[in-house]
Amino acid sequence: MAETNASGSNVENIVRHIRPHSKSRGGCLQCKKRKVKCDEVQPQCGNCTRRKMECTWQSETKRVASSKQRKTSELTTQQSSELPLILSPSSSSSSTFRNSPLPPSPSSSMPNSLDMTSLKLLHHFSLVTAPTLAYGTSSSIHVAQFVVPRLAFNNPFLMHLLLAASSIHLHTLYHPLGISDEKYLDLAQSHRQRALTLMPADLDPDFGMISLAFLVICKFSDSLSEPPARLSPNDSGFPLILSVIELIRRTVHSADWDFHDEELQAMNWPLRPRANAAYLNNHPVTNGIPIAFPFFLTRIHLPTTEYPNPEEVMDPETSRAYEVAADALCDCWHVCQRPNTELGGMLSWPVRISDMFYRFLIEKRPRALVLLYYYCMVLTRLGHCWWAVGGVEIARNSLGWIGLVLGPRWTECVISPISRELEFSTYR
C-alpha cells in the first residue's frame, strides 16, 4: 500500500528483514575493528583479501582467556539475577534458612572484616529479623532494614549486637524444625560478649535505644540454653526478670526514651495508648492478654483500700511512685495486646517506673511485687514473638517466686482470683 508524504510523492513502506546469522567470535583483528563479519579463514580471510590488507589474528591463548572471562561474567550476571536482594523487603526469605548452620567464631574487628557467616547474619537480619522488631508501619520497617544496618557498619558495638540478635532469631527458626542449631546460640553469645567489651562509657541516647532491644533479646536467650533456676522465698537472690529490668533501666533513661535523630524517629513505638488511641483501636487484640486492665491495680497506691499495710502509702511520695508504676503498667498491658507493638510495650514499663519504685522492687515490698507479678503475666503471653521465647520462661519462673514471697495474705487479696481465671501456673 502506498502512502503520500508532505511533497506529494509516493513512498513505499519497505519492511527490512534481517536474515538469521551467527556471531563471529574468532574473527581477525581487522574485521573486528571494522565491525564486519569475518569468514575466519586463516591466514588471510576473505574480507582482507578483497581489500588487499594485512590480516592479523589474536593469539590462541588470549582468545581462550577472553572467552573464559566472558562466560564467567555471563554466569555471574545470571546468578546475581537469581539471588534475593540483601535488603529488599519484598524478597523471599526461604533461601536464608535452606542450609544447615555451621557458624565459625565471630570477627572481632567490625565492620572492616565481616566474614561470610557475618554477612549471612547481616543478610538475615535485614531481610527477615528487622521487620519483626519494627512496629508494623512501612517507615519503621524501612529504618529497621536499612538505616540500622548502615549505622552498625560505623559502630562495632552495634554491629556485634545486631549479629547476635540475628543468630538468636535463626536459632528460634531452626530449633522447632529439629535442626541442630546449638552453634547459633554459641555464636550469639560470642557476639554479645564482644559487644559488651566495646560498649561506650557514654552511650549516645539514640544508639542506646537501638541497642536496648538487642541487649534484652540476648538476655532472654540465656534461658534458651539453660532454664532459669527456681528460687525459694528464703533465697537471697532475685529472679532473672529483675536483672532484665535493671539492664533496661541502665541502658535507657526515661528522658531519652524517644529517638532524637529525625531519620530514626519512625522507630518510636506507640508506647502511650491514650496518645495513640487511633492506632490501638484499629488494631484488635491478637493474643491472650485480657482486654481490660485489672481495676484493683489502679487503686493499689491508695491507703483507703482493703489491701494490707495501708500505712505504707500514706506517704505522698511513696503513693505517687506506686501510682506512676501502675499507670505505666496499664499502658504496657494495652500496647502488648496489639500486633507489632509487643516489643515496645514490654520495654516501656521498666523505663517508666521511678527510681523509688525500682528500689521498692529490690526491697521486695509487696505492692511493688504485685505490679511486677502482672508485668510477668503479660510477658508469658508473648510466646508468639520469637524474641520473647526465652523471656516467657523467665517470667513464668518469676511468677512462682513472687507468689511465694508475698505470702497468703497478699496472694489471696490481689493475685489468686485473677491468676486462676487466666490459668497462670505458679509453684505448687
Secondary structure as GFF3:
##gff-version 3
##sequence-region A 1 428
A	DSSP	beta_strand	2	4	.	.	.	ID=ss1
A	DSSP	beta_strand	10	12	.	.	.	ID=ss2
A	DSSP	alpha_helix	29	34	.	.	.	ID=ss3
A	DSSP	alpha_helix	46	51	.	.	.	ID=ss4
A	DSSP	alpha_helix	60	82	.	.	.	ID=ss5
A	DSSP	three_ten_helix	94	97	.	.	.	ID=ss6
A	DSSP	alpha_helix	116	124	.	.	.	ID=ss7
A	DSSP	pi_helix	125	129	.	.	.	ID=ss8
A	DSSP	alpha_helix	130	133	.	.	.	ID=ss9
A	DSSP	alpha_helix	138	142	.	.	.	ID=ss10
A	DSSP	pi_helix	143	147	.	.	.	ID=ss11
A	DSSP	alpha_helix	148	152	.	.	.	ID=ss12
A	DSSP	alpha_helix	156	174	.	.	.	ID=ss13
A	DSSP	three_ten_helix	175	177	.	.	.	ID=ss14
A	DSSP	alpha_helix	182	198	.	.	.	ID=ss15
A	DSSP	alpha_helix	205	225	.	.	.	ID=ss16
A	DSSP	alpha_helix	240	251	.	.	.	ID=ss17
A	DSSP	three_ten_helix	254	256	.	.	.	ID=ss18
A	DSSP	three_ten_helix	262	267	.	.	.	ID=ss19
A	DSSP	three_ten_helix	273	275	.	.	.	ID=ss20
A	DSSP	alpha_helix	277	281	.	.	.	ID=ss21
A	DSSP	three_ten_helix	295	299	.	.	.	ID=ss22
A	DSSP	three_ten_helix	310	314	.	.	.	ID=ss23
A	DSSP	alpha_helix	316	335	.	.	.	ID=ss24
A	DSSP	alpha_helix	342	352	.	.	.	ID=ss25
A	DSSP	alpha_helix	355	362	.	.	.	ID=ss26
A	DSSP	alpha_helix	366	380	.	.	.	ID=ss27
A	DSSP	three_ten_helix	386	388	.	.	.	ID=ss28
A	DSSP	alpha_helix	389	410	.	.	.	ID=ss29
A	DSSP	pi_helix	411	415	.	.	.	ID=ss30
A	DSSP	alpha_helix	416	422	.	.	.	ID=ss31
###
